[in-house]
Amino acid sequence: MKLSTRTRYGTRAMVELARTYPDNIVTVKEMARNQLLSVKYLESIIAPLKAAGLVKAVRGFHGGYTLARPPSAIRLSEIYQILEGSLAPVKCVDTPEICPMHDRCPTRSTWGRLKDALAGVLDNTTIQDLLDGWNQPVDSSPPMFQI
């Protein structure tokens, strides 16, 4: 399973907004520059996040965007569902009636477990978790082995 750029870039934009939450507003132009993205594409990603209530716009000369909720209250599953839709890797997991083999398919239960596993990870990961991980210093020293 591959994530689309909409979800990857949308999540990165949300982390970018979390970095300055709640005190500062960030413009799409700033986010795009910091994340090496196209302004136009990023605007198309921010729009559904705003419509869903995860991001709010601030108008005016110093306007831009901010998170609508604390980063610890925004789960990756919300972002994914807004930008992608269902987590199901195949349609028959959500709507079994579309497949005449749904009741005897040897693979359907595996795809259902895959969806549940993805949901578990995304439901249990917040924007704050990503921000905390991103702000951790990277230890570049070589590993030590002791016998």
C-alpha positions in Angstrom: 0.0 0.0 0.0 1.3 3.4 -0.9 0.2 6.8 0.5 -0.5 9.5 -2.0 1.4 12.7 -1.9 -1.8 14.4 -0.7 -1.6 12.5 2.6 2.1 12.7 2.9 2.3 16.4 2.2 -0.9 17.1 4.1 0.6 15.5 7.2 3.8 17.4 6.8 1.8 20.6 6.5 0.0 19.8 9.7 3.3 19.2 11.5 4.5 22.5 10.2 1.4 24.2 11.7 1.9 22.3 14.9 5.4 23.8 15.3 4.0 27.2 15.8 0.7 26.3 17.5 -1.1 28.2 19.1 0.9 31.4 19.0 1.7 32.0 15.3 0.0 31.9 12.0 1.7 30.3 9.0 1.1 31.2 5.4 0.8 28.6 2.6 3.7 30.2 1.0 5.9 29.7 4.1 4.7 26.1 4.5 5.4 25.4 0.8 8.9 26.9 1.0 9.7 25.0 4.3 8.4 21.7 3.0 9.7 22.1 -0.6 6.2 22.0 -2.1 4.2 23.8 -4.7 2.0 26.6 -3.2 -0.8 25.7 -5.6 -0.7 22.0 -4.7 -0.5 22.7 -1.0 -3.5 25.0 -1.2 -5.5 22.2 -2.7 -4.5 20.0 0.2 -5.2 22.6 2.9 -8.7 23.3 1.6 -10.3 20.0 2.6 -8.4 20.0 6.0 -9.9 23.5 6.6 -13.4 22.3 5.5 -13.2 19.4 7.9 -12.2 21.6 10.8 -8.6 20.5 11.4 -7.2 23.8 10.1 -8.5 27.3 10.5 -7.8 30.3 8.3 -6.9 33.7 9.8 -7.6 36.6 7.5 -5.8 39.9 7.2 -2.4 41.3 6.4 -0.7 38.8 8.7 -3.1 36.1 7.9 -2.5 32.4 7.2 -3.4 29.1 8.8 -3.2 27.5 12.2 -4.4 24.2 13.7 -8.0 24.3 14.8 -7.2 21.9 17.7 -4.1 21.1 19.7 -1.7 18.8 17.9 -2.3 16.2 20.5 -6.0 16.1 19.5 -5.4 15.5 15.8 -5.0 11.9 14.8 -3.4 10.7 11.6 -6.5 8.7 10.8 -8.5 11.9 10.5 -6.0 13.4 8.0 -6.0 10.1 6.0 -9.7 9.8 5.9 -10.1 13.5 4.8 -7.5 13.3 2.1 -7.9 9.7 1.0 -11.1 8.1 2.2 -11.3 4.6 3.5 -8.2 2.7 4.7 -9.4 -0.5 3.1 -6.9 -1.8 0.6 -9.7 -3.2 -1.6 -13.3 -2.1 -1.9 -14.9 -5.4 -0.8 -13.6 -4.9 2.7 -16.0 -2.0 3.2 -18.7 -3.1 0.8 -18.7 -6.9 0.6 -21.8 -7.0 -1.6 -19.9 -5.7 -4.6 -18.1 -9.0 -4.9 -19.9 -12.3 -5.6 -17.1 -14.2 -3.8 -17.1 -12.1 -0.6 -18.5 -14.9 1.6 -15.9 -17.5 0.4 -13.0 -15.4 -0.7 -9.6 -16.7 0.6 -8.1 -13.2 0.8 -10.8 -10.9 2.1 -10.1 -11.5 5.8 -6.5 -10.7 5.3 -7.3 -7.4 3.6 -9.7 -6.7 6.6 -6.9 -7.3 9.0 -4.6 -5.1 7.0 -7.2 -2.3 7.3 -7.5 -2.8 11.0 -3.7 -2.8 11.5 -3.4 0.5 9.6 -6.3 2.0 11.5 -4.6 1.0 14.7 -1.4 2.8 13.8 -3.1 5.9 12.5 -5.6 6.1 15.3 -2.8 5.9 17.9 -0.6 8.5 16.3 -1.2 12.2 16.7 0.4 15.3 15.1 2.0 15.9 18.5 3.7 12.5 18.3 5.2 13.3 14.9 6.3 16.7 16.2 7.9 15.2 19.2 9.7 12.7 17.1 10.8 15.3 14.6 12.3 17.5 17.4 14.3 14.7 18.8 18.1 15.1 18.2 19.5 12.5 16.0 22.3 10.5 17.5 24.9 10.2 14.8 27.5 8.3 16.8 28.2 4.8 15.7 26.5 2.0 17.7 28.5 0.5 20.6 28.8 -3.3 20.8 29.9 -4.9 24.0 30.6 -8.5 24.6 
